Amino acid sequence: MVMMVAVPDVEAARRRIAPYVLRTPLRLSQALSQRLNVPVHLKLENHQQTGSFKLRGATNALLGLTEEARARGLVTASTGNHGRAVAHAAKSMGARATVCLSALVPANKVEAIRSLGADVRIVGYSQDDAMQEVERLNREEGMCFVPPFDDAAVIAGQGTVGLEVADDLPETRLVLIPLSGGGLASGVAAAIKGRLASAKVVGVSMEQGAAMAASLAAGRPIDVQEVETLADSLGGGIGLDNRLTFPMCRSLLDDVILLSEEEIAAGIRHAALIEGLTVEGAGAVGMAALLAGKIKPDGPTVVIVSGGNIDPATHRAIVSGGDRGVAP
Ligand SMILES: *Cc1c(COP(=O)(O)O)cnc(C)c1O
């Protein structure tokens, strides 16, 4: 039996982080409900402080550290949103944070992290490159590493999204979860399956460079090449030495859906033009999967809208019709 995060861990996380995070709204989408013939609700983590659910896991992880560990300074690598969450949580607890980012991280996310007072280091062209610098700072300067997903405290924190869904809509039959390293999917699936026995939980990723999807298909953690995608927050590997999120996703997810860049762009456009929401690519994949007809829900459905931190120029270009936005 794999060591897994379960409902009591997620409930403990919810109590612990409550003073630091927002309880986000669950909003009915008239348009998607009409189109799919079932009630479709949007869980609006784009309205979370820092613009994504990542604040939940980062806050829970930091609160679990000793004063002494926090005082040594925190370090992490990120596709952007986890770094911003760690920087925000560190600031609210009076700790120092260093965030290592690859050159693929969009400028708006880099700026947001800097403006929270974190020390930002741009290293190489992939999450793996950024992680090397994290390991060095951990080894040589004694900074405390805050993992982006493969960590029990982080998973339990992300799972609080699922507890809120289970409380707000106990008749939920299907939850669509953006999937990258699998911290969000593991935590939400644990909470949903623990509380709503008959609900299905499905991960959604992009077609190119989806490490968890490829690893689940291979039956073990594997590396995939990181490529540019509109769902930039879904890039990066799951770690060949993955301990928690791979086994949890393998045992808890009912399915994984993969989307093209055009389909993700359509999700971003729908969010903006129909729902009135500014959503980044990763946050739009659940809506995109429904719009693309890649899943047919048979009852009340919840889409986790995981984040809203999209570069404004890219957003304008996509909403006005292009699917790629500005040239890379
Ligand atoms: C990090 C992130 C995800 C994926 O979360 P994992 O725990 O890595 O699977 C999805 N959406 C957004 C907006 C994110 O920042």
The ligand as a Tripos MOL2 file, in Angstrom:
@<TRIPOS>MOLECULE
LIG
   15    15     1     0     0
SMALL
NO_CHARGES

@<TRIPOS>ATOM
      1 C1          0.5710   24.1520  -11.0120 C.3       1 LIG1
      2 C2         -0.6790   24.3880  -11.7600 C.ar      1 LIG1
      3 C3         -1.4580   23.3220  -12.2370 C.ar      1 LIG1
      4 C4         -1.0520   21.8770  -12.0830 C.3       1 LIG1
      5 O1         -0.8890   21.4900  -10.7570 O.3       1 LIG1
      6 P1         -0.0460   20.1850  -10.3800 P.3       1 LIG1
      7 O2         -0.2140   20.0300   -8.9210 O.co2     1 LIG1
      8 O3          1.3830   20.4590  -10.7710 O.co2     1 LIG1
      9 O4         -0.6010   19.0680  -11.1890 O.co2     1 LIG1
     10 C5         -2.6390   23.6200  -12.8820 C.ar      1 LIG1
     11 N1         -3.0360   24.8840  -13.0790 N.ar      1 LIG1
     12 C6         -2.3200   25.9430  -12.6450 C.ar      1 LIG1
     13 C7         -2.8400   27.3080  -12.8890 C.3       1 LIG1
     14 C8         -1.1240   25.7260  -11.9620 C.ar      1 LIG1
     15 O5         -0.4100   26.7870  -11.5420 O.3       1 LIG1
@<TRIPOS>BOND
     1     1     2 1
     2     2     3 ar
     3     2    14 ar
     4     3     4 1
     5     3    10 ar
     6     4     5 1
     7     5     6 1
     8     6     7 2
     9     6     8 1
    10     6     9 1
    11    10    11 ar
    12    11    12 ar
    13    12    13 1
    14    12    14 ar
    15    14    15 1
@<TRIPOS>SUBSTRUCTURE
     1 LIG1         1 GROUP 0 **** ****
